[in-house]
């Protein structure tokens, strides 16, 4: 997030509840005053009133960005920051979750929480913050603020990138059987979902879902497959000599254990071949399934 925007979100916001760590129940008068100041601050932010926001800080207040180490000092500089942000992001909004308010002296309090910025056509962004309030002439003002980005869940995109070519709609059609497959990224590109249907003469007789992800323990691509008959399987993926080998073990709908190896050979960006070998069910070896060509539709 832009450093300027980070400066905005570290203070004030909607009241989540009226208690704080270690002191349940009704807040003290000073805590209530700080929370009221928080509410007023967020209201001013969402109205894009840069002057009102700057007035909520003490005259010599300091904002510190923990990530960059940059500081913004004083009301005038803070007002300039807000003005620039609102010009750049005219629809940005602020929400806040106060996690604790701790009084270190009668005139100094430390607030901890999570602030969230919202903008059209963008994912919400969250920041953890620590805000120091001081009481000046009976008014609680913001004096020091430090923020840092909330730890994000790492994406597994880099590990799954070799399968990115699979994203899309695929078909394998012959005179009697139609097989359709749809592959999509999940949010954050941490998994690929693969849905499939098998139809005979226009009538769907089997469907299912496969989830493909990265196993950080085994250091390999792993998949989980579930079909409409009640069967399920787990598979491990390896790439050798231009082919993907998916070794599956699972349980059929009737309770028999089953295994198979699916072999995928990419031909180009719009086609690949699929073959199933080493099939077993209930300990019995079954015939291989011949290689078929699957194309992008």
Secondary structure, DSSP 8 states (H G I E B T S, - for coil): --HHHHHHTTS------S-BTTB-SS--HHHHHHHHHHHHHHHHHHTT-HHHHHHTEEEEEEEEETTT--EEESHHHHHHHHHHHHHH-TT-EEEEEEEEEEEEETTEEEEEEEEEEE-TTS--EEEEEEEEEEEETTEEEEEEEEEEE-------HHHHGGGGGG-EEEEEE-SSEEEEEEEEE-GGG--EEEEEEEEETTEEEEEEEEEEEEETTTTEEEEEEEETTS-EEEEEEEEETTEEEEEEEEE-TTS-EEEEEEEEEEEETTEEEEEEEEEEETTEEE--EEEEEEEE-
